[in-house]
Amino acid sequence: MKKIIIIGSGNAALCAAISALEHGAQVTILEAAPETEAGGNSMYTAGAMRFVYNSKEDLLPLLNDPNDERIPNTEFGSYSKEKFQSDLLSFNDGKPLSLQQNILIDNSYETLRWLSHHNIKFDPIYSRQTFEKDGKFIFWGGLTLEAEGEGVGLVASELAAVRKLGGKIRYEHKAIKLLSEGLKVTGVICETPEGEIEIMCDHVILACGGFEANKALRKEYMGEQWANAIVRGSKYNLGAGISMALELGAAFEGNPDGCHATPMDMHMPNYGNTDIPYIERKNYRKICYFLGIMVNANGHRFVDEGINFRNYTYAQFGKAILEQPESFAWQIFDSKVDELLYAEYRFWDASFVEADTIEALVQKMDGINKKQTLETILSYNNAVDHTVNFDPTILDGKATKGLSLNKTNWANTLDRPPYKAYPVKCGITFTYGGLKVNKNAQVLDQSDQPIRGLYACGELVGGVFYKGYPGGSGLTSGAVFGKIAGHTAANA
Ligand SMILES: Cc1cc2nc3c(=O)[nH]c(=O)nc-3n(C[C@H](O)[C@H](O)[C@H](O)COP(=O)(O)OP(=O)(O)OC[C@H]3O[C@@H](n4cnc5c(N)ncnc54)[C@H](O)[C@@H]3O)c2cc1C
């Protein structure tokens, strides 16, 4: 029986464990955090997962409640392989799809089916991925399902599957070095409350996240300004997996400065507010900018808020905010869209100001050039095309005309009080650059040869995302590469 050590206990690690266990391996998971903080970024997620599907019939076997009474009244559409390909390609800066991206796409649906066989079930994301139209729920962004109970539910169900299959997990075991003999990885050194220990094994699967929580590495790989980003997720993702593998001669793959970063509430602390349950922490996110406008400290708009569905912009707009003077922005809405704003805008700890006139609102917005902000709103309002109807279920083409930076879709005038403005800053979610793997999730060295006994999955795999990210792809990537790493290591 193969002895496999998996480092990390998030979605990627747990998928690797399930897969290795079902192929007859003996699995021990080593997790740096105590049990109460384990599960990594995966615990913070909404559990949304992007995958290829052709119709509602493909979704039904994955559902926690296929008899939900809303289902007959829902247009789920489809998400084709070609659409997933073009979504990823649109962020590749002209590069063709990488091997890793093709693996993600080709295995996405099958991996979701595999999870559902292990009793990990899913719900349609009615709250954030549909708008109601003519009495029907319309999905609009290629992302339809989230794990039952969101990230917390996903990790709990996966952990239950690991335990049912006989896997073991040791908390407060922080991997600090890989052991090797010749060119083969043979074990791991860990820091534990009892001191440093060596654990020997046949294979190591690295699944311990990117380097987003490591300020020094962020500065080194991504540039000085990334020191100012706030970390949205786990404080334990310090890049240890990448560093340990690089020390053994592994190759780095992907954009070192690529990352997922999102507009977040100005007052969110690092790692979210850890005094509240995981499920509430994501409410600091503020991603409904497409329903209004964003202005920077100088009072200028700086992105086309409606350039695409927000699933294709929210992970890039964090960086856009970081790059603004003083690295913050304000999002401005009027009451026409109030009901469409996600629940997070009504979160008890949301920062915002409110007023009955635009002038009074702007007076309440701290840190900005108020005169310019008023001018920006006025010229935006004057530029809105009134001949097109607003429709958030499609790219409606309701645009502004004649501005130096137009808004391409969903451009409503800001004219119905009360008005609200939300201050936001950049929250880093996870890093894109990481280890180079082959189709078996084996870590490759500088000459593209597998480092024997070493596998990788999840955030620390490079070459899956480059300049951007279609929402819900991170968990699917972790599951796809975790499943592959687990069974190849078990069968090696
Ligand atoms: C707020 C938020 C919301 C998100 N929402 C979504 C979403 O809805 N859908 C989606 O697809 N993606 C989402 N993401 C991205 C998603 O979280 C990641 O892509 C995914 O969870 C990464 O999984 P992973 O298993 O690779 O890493 P993680 O889940 O972060 O797990 C890494 C684990 O490794 C452990 N670890 C780190 N270093 C060591 C070490 N040296 N030794 C031992 N253990 C170590 C950590 O403690 C952690 O448990 C979100 C992220 C955040 C922060």
PDBQT file of the ligand as one rigid body, heavy atoms in Angstrom, charges set to zero:
ROOT
HETATM    1  C1  LIG A 501     -13.185  34.998   0.209  1.00  0.00    +0.000 C 
HETATM    2  C2  LIG A 501     -12.927  34.012  -0.902  1.00  0.00    +0.000 A 
HETATM    3  C3  LIG A 501     -13.970  33.568  -1.699  1.00  0.00    +0.000 A 
HETATM    4  C4  LIG A 501     -13.730  32.679  -2.751  1.00  0.00    +0.000 A 
HETATM    5  N1  LIG A 501     -14.796  32.180  -3.469  1.00  0.00    +0.000 NA
HETATM    6  C5  LIG A 501     -14.568  31.247  -4.402  1.00  0.00    +0.000 A 
HETATM    7  C6  LIG A 501     -15.649  30.585  -5.057  1.00  0.00    +0.000 A 
HETATM    8  O1  LIG A 501     -16.825  30.769  -4.724  1.00  0.00    +0.000 OA
HETATM    9  N2  LIG A 501     -15.352  29.695  -6.039  1.00  0.00    +0.000 N 
HETATM   10  C7  LIG A 501     -14.062  29.394  -6.379  1.00  0.00    +0.000 A 
HETATM   11  O2  LIG A 501     -13.855  28.589  -7.288  1.00  0.00    +0.000 OA
HETATM   12  N3  LIG A 501     -13.026  29.945  -5.731  1.00  0.00    +0.000 NA
HETATM   13  C8  LIG A 501     -13.246  30.849  -4.761  1.00  0.00    +0.000 A 
HETATM   14  N4  LIG A 501     -12.184  31.386  -4.087  1.00  0.00    +0.000 N 
HETATM   15  C9  LIG A 501     -10.836  30.911  -4.451  1.00  0.00    +0.000 C 
HETATM   16  C10 LIG A 501     -10.623  29.557  -3.749  1.00  0.00    +0.000 C 
HETATM   17  O3  LIG A 501     -10.650  29.772  -2.372  1.00  0.00    +0.000 OA
HETATM   18  C11 LIG A 501      -9.311  28.896  -4.076  1.00  0.00    +0.000 C 
HETATM   19  O4  LIG A 501      -9.122  28.825  -5.452  1.00  0.00    +0.000 OA
HETATM   20  C12 LIG A 501      -9.312  27.464  -3.525  1.00  0.00    +0.000 C 
HETATM   21  O5  LIG A 501     -10.008  27.366  -2.325  1.00  0.00    +0.000 OA
HETATM   22  C13 LIG A 501      -7.908  27.025  -3.278  1.00  0.00    +0.000 C 
HETATM   23  O6  LIG A 501      -7.938  25.735  -2.735  1.00  0.00    +0.000 OA
HETATM   24  P1  LIG A 501      -6.605  25.072  -2.256  1.00  0.00    +0.000 P 
HETATM   25  O7  LIG A 501      -6.995  23.774  -1.658  1.00  0.00    +0.000 OA
HETATM   26  O8  LIG A 501      -5.584  25.116  -3.309  1.00  0.00    +0.000 OA
HETATM   27  O9  LIG A 501      -6.070  26.057  -1.099  1.00  0.00    +0.000 OA
HETATM   28  P2  LIG A 501      -6.662  26.355   0.327  1.00  0.00    +0.000 P 
HETATM   29  O10 LIG A 501      -8.091  26.030   0.428  1.00  0.00    +0.000 OA
HETATM   30  O11 LIG A 501      -6.266  27.730   0.683  1.00  0.00    +0.000 OA
HETATM   31  O12 LIG A 501      -5.900  25.311   1.273  1.00  0.00    +0.000 OA
HETATM   32  C14 LIG A 501      -4.521  25.428   1.529  1.00  0.00    +0.000 C 
HETATM   33  C15 LIG A 501      -4.259  24.782   2.882  1.00  0.00    +0.000 C 
HETATM   34  O13 LIG A 501      -2.874  24.600   3.073  1.00  0.00    +0.000 OA
HETATM   35  C16 LIG A 501      -2.558  24.885   4.431  1.00  0.00    +0.000 C 
HETATM   36  N5  LIG A 501      -1.132  25.187   4.509  1.00  0.00    +0.000 N 
HETATM   37  C17 LIG A 501      -0.475  26.275   4.038  1.00  0.00    +0.000 A 
HETATM   38  N6  LIG A 501       0.845  26.142   4.258  1.00  0.00    +0.000 NA
HETATM   39  C18 LIG A 501       1.036  24.960   4.858  1.00  0.00    +0.000 A 
HETATM   40  C19 LIG A 501       2.182  24.244   5.320  1.00  0.00    +0.000 A 
HETATM   41  N7  LIG A 501       3.413  24.764   5.215  1.00  0.00    +0.000 N 
HETATM   42  N8  LIG A 501       2.011  23.035   5.893  1.00  0.00    +0.000 NA
HETATM   43  C20 LIG A 501       0.768  22.490   6.029  1.00  0.00    +0.000 A 
HETATM   44  N9  LIG A 501      -0.354  23.122   5.614  1.00  0.00    +0.000 NA
HETATM   45  C21 LIG A 501      -0.221  24.337   5.030  1.00  0.00    +0.000 A 
HETATM   46  C22 LIG A 501      -3.467  26.062   4.758  1.00  0.00    +0.000 C 
HETATM   47  O14 LIG A 501      -3.637  26.221   6.143  1.00  0.00    +0.000 OA
HETATM   48  C23 LIG A 501      -4.756  25.627   4.046  1.00  0.00    +0.000 C 
HETATM   49  O15 LIG A 501      -5.542  24.816   4.878  1.00  0.00    +0.000 OA
HETATM   50  C24 LIG A 501     -12.410  32.251  -3.023  1.00  0.00    +0.000 A 
HETATM   51  C25 LIG A 501     -11.365  32.666  -2.192  1.00  0.00    +0.000 A 
HETATM   52  C26 LIG A 501     -11.615  33.529  -1.144  1.00  0.00    +0.000 A 
HETATM   53  C27 LIG A 501     -10.462  33.945  -0.241  1.00  0.00    +0.000 C 
ENDROOT
TORSDOF 0
